[in-house]
Amino acid sequence: MTYEGPIIDVDVHARWRNGAEIVERLPKRWRDFVAASPDGPRGALMPAGVSYPFQRGVNKRLDAVPKDGLGTSYELLRAQLLDPYPIEVVNLGFDIGQEVAQHNPYFAAAIARAMNEWVLETWLPLDSRLRTAIVVPTEFPEEAADEIHRLGEHPGVTEVLFSWNGLGKPIGHPAYDPIYRAAEELDLPIAIHGAAGELEDGAAHTAAGGLPNSRLEWHTLLQQPTLTHFASFVVHGTFEKFPRLKVMLIETGIAWVPAFLWSLDAHHRALRAESEWVRRLPSEYFREHVKLSTQPLELTERKKQLIELLEAFGGMDELLCFASDYPHWDADDPFYIATRLPKEWLPKVFYENARSFLRLRTASEPRVTQGAAR
């Protein structure tokens, strides 16, 4: 062991055992809608725009799958992650949250509300170490802002999960500004998980060169939309309009950062010619407003190779936050990750960066504003 301090894990997944747990939290009109679906709750909650074979449950570690194969288990989470390691906080992010990826924006908004109430009611009371993101219907930015205001004061809520690019635009586009305005008002970071959940045949594609034809391609190419999204934040002035906004990039790797930002900085003058909002170097916006999860950490043949690249960019120890991605099949053991990074980085990566970035509050009686059911 090269690190013995406290750990904040910024990416842990929890999933219901049965879609009925979400359906029962929907307003009656949507419960009736699901009941009339020939595929039942599972089909009704299936993300829109999935073209490759999509099987729930196949992305889990086998030892993290409950005996009945349904959902995820707090008991297993506690036995396999919370108790064996010096965990202070784990941040839940659903099972990516793409159930809000619906073509009907009103249905998407209802699902987001139900999912948020499910995690706050069923998971957070189990353990004081549990916190959660709230998911929002990005295809309906005004409704997304309402949901942020409705639940954003809850002490267990740490961030806003942008799990679906509902409008098919680079997410710095001003159409999404209501979401960022609400998040900034409540001091909640935006979490962009898996490049904002681009799905094949959805509103936005994972890869620029064409639709991936396999899970391998989709998973490997998740970095592509992330680059597009950050460039759009710069060009559309997202961080100028919302100077306190913070963005957590989850599960898109880290090795791309130096070359991408060197390139953006090199084109700084051209960017300024097209946008009145580009007032600083893109890398300066990135360093001030963005953090990245360590998972998946690129594994070079010699671990020093990755470190040399990151050190050439400089300051990466200030930008990384540990993520296990538990219970997914490629989840990372924190003590192993500690062996892949410089020892002097570890207090920041495992604890300090996330502690200063997430909206972490002491657990107390939540204040929830009830809105009208839609």
N, C-alpha and C positions, 0 to 999 in steps of 0.2 A: 504494500500500500504506500502510495506517495502523497496521499491527501487524507486528512482525518478531520477536517472541518465540516461545518454544516453544508447541506446541499439543498438547493431549490431546483426542482425538475420542471422545466417549462412546457413539457409535452407528454402527457399521459392520457390514455383513451379509455372511455367508459361507454358501454352500450347496454341498452335495455335488453331484457330477455325475450320480450315479445313486443311487436309493434302495437299491440293493444294498449301498452302502457302509455304510449303517446296519443293514440286515438282517444282514449278516455279523457284526456285533458283538452281535447278540441271542443269548440262550441258545437251545439247540437247540429247546426246546418252542415258542418263538415263531418261530424260523426255519421250523419245520414249519407253524405256523399261517399264516404269510405265504405259504408255498409253496402252501398249499391255497386261498388267496384267488383267485377268478377274475380279479381286477383286478391281480394281481401286487404288487410292492413299492410302486409308485406309489399304487395304490388303498388298500393296507393302511395307508400312512402319511398318507393324506389326512385333514386335521382333521375331526373330527365337527362337525355342526351348521352346515355351509355351505350356504346356500340360493340365494345369487346365483351366477351363473357364476364359477367360481374357476379361473383359468388360471395355472399356474406360469410364471414368466418374463416376464409382461407388465408387471411392476412395475419393470423395470430400465431404466436408461439404455441406449440402443442401443449406445453406444461401450464400455459396460462388459460387454456380453454376449460370452462367448468365441465364436470362429468357428464352433464346432460347436453353439453354443446351449445347452450343458449347464453347469449350476451357475454358480459364480463362479470367478474367476481371481485367484490371488495376483499373477501377473505384471502383470495389468491394474491391480489395486489399487496395486501399487508404482509403476507408471508414471503413474497418474492421481491418486494421493492421497499416498502415503507419501513419494515423492521430490520432487515439485514444491513441497511445503509443509514448513515446519519442524515436522514431526510427531515428537513424542517417544513417544506411545502412541496406538494405536487400540484401542478396546474392541469385540470381536466379540460379536454377539448372534444368531447363526444367521440364518435368514431369517424373523425374528420368533419362531420356535420353537414354532409352533402344532401341530407334529406330535404333541406330547404331548396334544393335545386328543382323547382317545379315551373312548368310553363305558365301556370295560373298564379299571378303574384299574390292574390288574396289568400289562396290556399297556402302558399309559401309562408306568408306572414303568420297564419294560424299555426302552422307546423313549428315555426321558430319559437313562438310563445310557448307552445306545449313542450318542446324540447327543453327550453330553459327552465320551465317550472318542474319538469321531471328531474333534472340534475340537482336543482336547489332543494327539492323535497326528498329525494331518495338517496343521494350520495353525500352531500355536504354534511348532514347531521351525523354521519357515521364516524367521522374522524376529524379532529381539529387541524390536521395537516392538509386537508383537502380544500382546494380552491377551484374556481372554474371560470372559463370564458363563457360569454353568452353569444349565441349565434343570432344573426340578423338576416332578414330577407333582402339581399342586395339588389334584386330586381325591382324593389319598391323602396327607394332610399328614404322617403319621408316616413314610411311605416317603420323602417329600420331605426330611424332616429327616435321615433316614439318608443320603441322597445328598449333602446338604450336608456332613455329617460325613465321608463317604467321600472327597470331593474338595476340601473347603474349604481344606485346608492347601497345596494345590498353588500354587506361587508365581505361576503364570500366571492364576489365578482371581481376579477382582476383585469379583464381585457374584453375586447369585442372581436369575435371570430368572423373573419371574412372568408368563408369557406366555399363561395360560389360566385363567379363573375356573372351576375345575372343579366347585365345589360350588354355584355360582349364588347365592352370598351376597355382600353387600358385603364386601370383603376385609379390613376391620378386625374382622370377626366372629371370636369366640374359637375357632371351629373351625379357623382357620388359625394359631393361636398356636404350634403345634409348629414351623412354618416360621420364624417370627420368632425364636423362642427359639434355634434352631440358628444362624440367621444372626447374631444378636447375639453368641453365644458365639464365633464365628469372625471377628467384626469385618467381616462382609460386608454391604454394603448390599443392599436389595431393589430390583431394577429392575422397574418396572411399565411394560411397553411396549405402546403402543397401547391404553391403558385396560384392561390385563389380558386382552387378546385376546378380548373378547366377540365371539361369532360368531352370526349369525342361526340360529335354531332350536337353539342350544346351551343350556347351563345358565343363561346370563344374556344379556340383550339389549343391544345397543349403545344403542338409543334408548328413552326412556321412553314416547313416544307411540305406538309400534307398530314392527313390523319394517321396516327399510329395504328398499326394492325395487331398489336400484342401488348400485354401487360408490361413486358420487358421494355418496349420502346416508350410507353407512356411513363413508366416510373423513372426511366433514365433521363427523359427529356423535360422533367418538371422544372428545371432551371430556366428554360427558355422564356416562359411568360413572366417569371420574376424579374428578369432584366427589363422586359418591356414595361412592366408596372413601375419599377423605380424610375426609369427614364421619364415616364409620364408624370410622376410626382414632381420631378424637377421642371419639366417644360410647362406644366400647368400651374406651377407655383403653389403646390399643396402645402409645403412647409413655410412659405411666405404668408399664405392666407391663414394658416393654423400653426403658429410658431411653437406651440407647446405640444403638438401632436407627436406621438411616438408610434413606431411600427416595428413589430416583431416578425421576422421572416423565419418560418418554421419548415423544416424538412426539405430544404432545397440545396443543401451542401454549402460549402464555404470557399472552395478553391477558386471559384469563378470571380470572386470579389476584386482581387487586385487588378487583373487585366481589364475587367469591365469598367472600373472606376478610372483607371489610367486612361482608357479610351475616351470616356465621357469628359474628363478634365481636358484632354487634348483638343476636344471640339467645343470647348467652353465659349469661345468667341462666336462660333457659328450658332450655337444654341441661343446665345443672347440676341443675335440678330433676328431670330424668329420669335422670341418670347420675351416680353417685358418682365416676366417673373424670374428669369434666371439672373440672380444678383450675386451669387456666390459660386464657387467651384462645386460641382456635383458631389465630389468626395467630402466636402465640408458638410453638406446637408446629410449625407449618409452617416458620417461620424456622430453628428449631433442628434439625429432622430431615429436611427435604426439599430437594432440588435438582431443577431442571428442565432438559431439553435445549432448546437454542435452535431446533431443527428440529421442526416447521415454524414459522418466525418470521413472524408476521402482517405483511403488507406494506401499510401505510397509504398513503394518497395522498401525504402528506408524512411523511417519516420521523420528524419531530419529534412528530407526533401520538401515535405509540406510546410514545415516550420520555416524553412528558408524563404519560401514563397510568401508566406504570411508576414514574416519579419521584413521582407523587402517593401511591402506595402506600409507596414508600421501601424502600431496601435490596435492590432486585432485582439489583444488581450482585453481591451475595453469593450469589444463588440460582441463577444461570444457568450452564450448562456447554455449551460448544460441541459440536454434533453435526452431522456432515455428512449422515448417513443414506445414505452411499454403499453400494451402487451403485444405489439406487432412483431412479426417474425424477425425483423432486422433490428430489434431493440438493442440498445447499448448498455453494457454494464458500466456504471460510473467509475469503478476502480480501474477498469481497463482503459477507459478514455483518459484517466489521469496519467497513464503511462505514455500516452501519445502526445501530450502537450508539455511545454516547459513547466517545471515545478513552480516557478515564480508566477505563472499565469493562473494557477489553480484556484486560489481564493476568489479571484474576480470571476472566473468562468463558472465555478460551481455555486457561487453565492452572491457576491457583491453586485455584479451587473444586473442580475434578475431582481435582487432586492431593491435596487434603486429604480428599476424600470417598470415592473408590474405594479398595479395599484393594490398593494397588500395592506389590509386593515386587520385590526384585532377583531376576532369574532364577537359579535354582540347581536342584540335583537335586530333583525333586518327590517329596513324600511322599504316596502314595496308599494308602488303606486298602481292600483288596479285601474286598467283602462277598459274601455268598452269592448266586449267580445265582437269579433268580426265574422 
